[in-house]
Amino acid sequence: MRKAITLLAALTAATLPLSAMADKPDWRYVEGGYTKMDFDGNESFEPDGLTINGKYLLNSNWYLNGEYSFFEEGNFDFDTLTLGAGYRLPVNATTDAYFGANLERVDGDFDDETGYSINAGLRSMITKQVELAGEVGYYDVDDGEATFKVGANYYITPQWAVGANYEVIDDWDIMQVTARYAF
């Protein structure tokens, strides 16, 4: 947990000197791409698949979000669904803090589980084209676990971006490479 707080503090400190160069983060977007999950200690089981997610800002502070991912490895497949809402709070002209709560669903060949997650993070446009993000949270579907997530997006145009995310949930490492359309 200390590492995540240090990461969020460093992200905020790194973005403050660049604030005159960038815009605020987009809160209305859809993105999709490739995702891979790695289970610590099990090199023979590394499922991968596709993901689609998005956020929609309802007014100046409240947003809705959702994510669907499909994973498969050999004859085994499962999917995850996240639906939630949150509150964004501008920190400065280029950085937003946010807090969210989500319904979580995991459907697999052998087990189906429903739970919840909560998260808090920072998103910052450090330049007009580069967005950095960091997040800490709690994920409880079967057993409650702390989560840590970092990511970056590079805006090719004001609407189109490519990005990468890395998330840790206990023994899971989830990596994503995505393309984003902001509207």
Disulfide bonds with the S-S distance in Angstrom:
none
